[in-house]
Amino acid sequence: MTQSNEATAADRFTLAVWRRLRDTGAPIAEADVATIAADSGLDSDALARRLQGGAELNEDGHLLGLAGLTVADHPHALWFGDHRLSTWCAWDPFFLAPALGGTARLETADPVSGETFAVDFVEGEPTATDDGAVLSMVDRTALRGVDGSGEEGPAVGESIEDVWSSF
């Protein structure tokens, strides 16, 4: 399989896993993960690489989460109807909701004050919050040389899995 085809299969696999997690709110058994991978065109070696790079598994080998979306308990709750999932980062819903479409709700806490706030997504798009909450992110390119190295910030140029694992 070429790298381009593998990336496409990996993307199809990831989206199918996210949909299953969204629709069931439950871990995915190993056999079901293998079926989703096969249906996505992902061979067993590529599946192993994909899981190694960004999966949460429980002690029974069931898939709890992948690439930012999980049924495990993390600080950032992402609701799809009655199913409470979590995200690894407060920013994850801003790509997960558009990828999955429909209605979702992010509930998280301000890291400084501890106050909770929510962001609703309609058809995958965020809506204004009632309390005027704002989510911001540091522009890592602005960190050039901060550590004395003259290099860009740590997230620039890294894969998304590398960025997630750095938080």
C-alpha positions in Angstrom: 0.0 0.0 0.0 1.4 3.4 -0.9 1.8 6.0 1.8 -0.9 8.2 0.2 -3.4 5.2 0.1 -2.4 4.3 3.7 -3.1 7.9 4.9 -6.5 7.8 3.2 -7.3 4.4 4.7 -6.1 5.7 8.1 -8.3 8.7 7.8 -11.3 6.6 6.9 -10.6 4.3 9.8 -10.3 7.2 12.2 -13.6 8.8 11.1 -15.3 5.4 11.3 -14.0 4.9 14.9 -15.1 8.4 15.9 -18.6 7.7 14.5 -18.8 4.5 16.4 -17.8 6.2 19.6 -20.2 9.0 19.0 -23.1 6.7 18.2 -22.6 4.2 21.0 -20.7 6.0 23.7 -19.0 2.7 24.4 -15.5 1.1 24.0 -15.0 -0.9 20.7 -14.0 -4.6 21.0 -10.8 -5.7 19.2 -12.8 -7.8 16.7 -14.9 -4.7 15.8 -11.8 -2.6 15.5 -10.3 -5.1 13.0 -13.6 -5.1 11.0 -13.6 -1.3 10.9 -10.0 -1.3 9.8 -10.6 -3.9 7.0 -13.7 -1.9 5.9 -11.6 1.2 5.7 -8.9 -0.5 3.7 -6.3 -0.5 6.5 -4.2 -3.6 6.7 -3.0 -5.1 10.0 0.4 -3.4 9.9 -1.1 0.0 9.2 -3.7 -0.6 11.9 -1.0 -1.4 14.4 0.9 1.8 13.5 -2.4 3.9 13.7 -3.2 2.5 17.2 0.3 2.9 18.4 0.3 6.6 17.3 -2.9 7.7 19.1 -5.2 5.2 20.7 -6.4 4.6 24.2 -7.1 0.9 25.1 -8.4 -0.6 28.2 -7.0 -3.6 30.0 -9.2 -5.9 27.9 -7.8 -4.5 24.7 -11.0 -2.6 23.8 -10.5 0.7 22.0 -11.6 3.6 24.3 -10.4 6.5 22.1 -8.5 7.5 19.0 -6.9 10.8 17.9 -8.5 13.0 20.5 -12.0 11.5 21.0 -12.5 8.9 23.8 -15.1 7.3 26.1 -12.6 7.5 28.9 -13.0 10.3 31.4 -10.9 13.3 30.5 -11.4 17.0 31.5 -13.2 18.1 28.3 -16.6 16.6 28.0 -18.0 16.4 24.5 -21.7 15.4 24.4 -23.4 13.9 21.3 -27.0 13.6 22.4 -27.0 11.4 25.5 -23.5 10.1 25.0 -20.8 11.8 27.0 -17.4 11.4 25.5 -14.2 13.3 26.3 -11.5 15.0 24.3 -7.8 15.1 25.1 -7.6 18.8 24.5 -10.2 21.6 24.7 -9.4 22.4 21.0 -10.3 18.9 19.8 -14.0 19.5 19.5 -13.3 22.2 17.0 -12.2 19.6 14.5 -14.2 16.7 15.8 -17.6 18.4 15.6 -17.1 19.5 12.0 -15.8 16.1 11.0 -18.8 14.3 12.6 -21.4 17.0 11.9 -24.7 17.3 13.7 -25.1 18.8 17.2 -22.5 18.5 20.0 -21.7 20.3 23.2 -18.3 20.9 24.7 -18.2 21.4 28.5 -14.9 22.2 30.1 -13.3 24.4 32.7 -11.2 27.5 32.5 -7.7 26.4 33.5 -7.1 29.5 35.6 -10.4 30.2 37.3 -11.8 26.6 37.2 -15.2 28.0 36.1 -17.0 25.7 33.7 -18.2 26.9 30.3 -19.8 25.3 27.3 -19.7 25.7 23.6 -22.5 24.3 21.4 -21.9 23.0 17.9 -24.8 23.0 15.3 -24.1 21.1 12.1 -20.5 20.9 13.3 -20.1 24.7 13.6 -19.5 26.4 17.0 -22.1 28.9 18.2 -21.6 31.9 20.4 -21.6 31.2 24.1 -24.0 32.9 26.4 -21.3 33.9 28.9 -18.9 35.3 26.3 -16.3 32.5 26.9 -13.3 32.7 24.6 -11.0 29.8 23.8 -7.5 30.9 22.7 -4.3 29.2 21.7 -0.7 30.4 21.6 0.8 31.0 18.2 3.8 28.7 18.5 5.5 30.5 15.6 5.7 33.5 17.9 7.8 31.5 20.3 10.8 31.5 18.0 14.0 31.8 20.1 12.1 31.9 23.4 14.2 29.0 24.7 17.4 30.5 23.2 17.6 28.0 20.4 16.3 30.2 17.6 13.9 27.4 16.7 10.2 27.6 16.3 7.9 26.5 19.1 7.6 22.8 19.8 4.3 22.2 18.0 5.4 23.7 14.7 6.0 21.1 12.0 5.1 18.1 14.2 2.4 15.6 13.5 -0.9 16.1 15.3 -0.2 13.0 17.4 3.1 14.5 18.5 1.4 17.7 19.4 -1.3 15.9 21.4 1.3 13.8 23.3 3.1 17.0 24.3 0.2 18.3 26.4 
